[in-house]
Amino acid sequence: MNSEFEIINNKTPASAGVWYVYIMTNKPSGVLYICVTDDIEARVQEHKNKLYKKSFTAKFNCDKLVYFEEIFNASESTVREKQLKKWNRQWKIRLIEELNPSWMDISMNWNNEDLIYKTKYSRIGGNLGI
């Protein structure tokens, strides 16, 4: 149930909306960076522009979005992020290559629905089942 503040200010709970678990890299089979965000376009632009100069992605030039999952629950997105971070490297590479075998920078095609890879793990709430 929404709090009084959320109702008065027409706000939705922080857990509502779409969350993205994503993987950035510097080159095919290169450095992998996994994170979660609720605004993937803005976050990818921050990585590309090296907004945080001393960050991991800036240091290793991780400016290519090669994979993402849409998750409709904030806590599940955090669980999935932690899960992927624990996977061994080969599992992560296999996950990327299932949907993006050429390691294309998916963010280069934001406006072309036919070229954006959709993950089979996109889901609305419920069990992670992975």
C-alpha positions, 0 to 999 in steps of 0.5 A: 500500500502506498504511503500518505506522502506517495499518494499526496505527491503522486509518487509510486513506491521505489520498488515499482517500475522497470529495473534493469540488470545490465552488463557493460564491457570494453570489447568482446570477451573483455572486462565485464561490469554488472550493475542494476538501474531504473534508468538504463539509457541515462546510466549507459550514457554516464558510462559512455561519457565517463561521468565518474572519472575514477569509477571501474567502468571509466578506468577499464573503458567499459562503454558498450552495453552488451546485455540487459534484463528487464525486471519489474521489482526492485528487490528482485533486480538486486537479487539477480544482480548479485546472482550474476556477479557470483557466476563464473566468467564463462557462464556470463559470457554464455549468457551474453552470447545467447542473445548477443553473439557479436557483442554488439553495443545494444545502446547504439540501437535504442530506437530500433525495436527490431535490433534490440535484443530482448532477454528471455529472462525478462519477467514481471515479479514472481519467482526468479526461477533461474 
